Amino acid sequence: MPNPPNGRLAVFPGSFDPLTNGHVDIILRSARLFERIVVAVLVNQDKKALFSPSERIEMIREVFHEYPNVEADSFDGLLVEYARRRRASAIIRGIRAVSDYEYEFQMALMNRHLEPMLETVFMMPAEQYTYLSSRLTKEVFSLGGNVSGLVPAAVEGWMKRKQKATIG
């Protein structure tokens, strides 16, 4: 890493399609540990998303507008390259179950191989969010289920507007 990392900046990467209350929990707790958090939306053209990357960034900004130390951005390519450009010192990853840990552990080791100065911090969501995922939330919503309490109210509004636009 040519420039030393900013010890106060952490990157929380993910699809955030949509942002769930589990994500919010981890972001808020991370914001107490680090001076700044970048919620980094992964741009993956191969994945069928409900929201575009710019819509997801806008949602994140809306949800965290009262938190000046939380920002939203997007990236594609290698996460370590993005973190290097941002001069981050840590990557935040949420772990809900042992199956998440196995995958995240491999990713953390590869990221450490690619950038030894970049730490990975694993965080578990609050107990009530351990079952929650964006994929499940989208599925429940698409089948007419209630997602209140699973996503922030602002995100639920975005989902309802998107559904109306798709139907209408």
Residue, then its C-alpha position, 0 to 999 in steps of 0.5 A: m500500500p503506497n499511502p498508509p491507511n486511514g486508521r479510522l475508515a472502514v468499508f462495508p461492501g455488499s449488494f444491499d439489494p435491498l438494504t435490510n435492518g441487519h445491514v443497518d444494525i452492523i453499519l450503526r455498530s461499525a460507526r461507533l468503532f470507526e470514525r468513518i464508514v463507507v457502505a460500498v455497493l458492489v456493481n455486478q452486471d451479471k446479477k439480476a437486481l431489484f434496484s440499480p446501484s445508484e438507487r441503492i446508494e440513494m436509499i443508503r444516503e436516505v436511511f443514514h442522512e443523520y449520520p455524517n460519518v456514514e457515506a455511500d459509494s459504489f465499486d466494481g472489481l477487487l474490493v482490496e483495490y477499492a479499499r486501497r483507493r479509499r485508504a481504508s484500514a478495515i473491511i467490515r463483514g457481517i456473519r449470520a451463520v457458520s456457513d457465512y463464516e466459511y466463505e468470509f474466512q476464505m475471502a478475508l485470507m485472500n484479501r490479506h494476501l492481496e493487501p496485508m495492511l487491510e484488516t477484516v472485521f467480522m460482526m454478527p448482527a443483532e439476534q433478531y436479524t440473524y435469519l435476514s438476507s436481502r435475497l429472502t427479503k426480496e422473495v417475501f416481498s415479491l410473493g406479497g409478504n410483509v417486509s415491515g421490520l425487515v427493512p427500514a421504512a424508507v427502503e420499504g417505501w422504495m420497494k413499494r414504489k418499484q413494485k407499482a412502477t413494475i405493475g403499472 
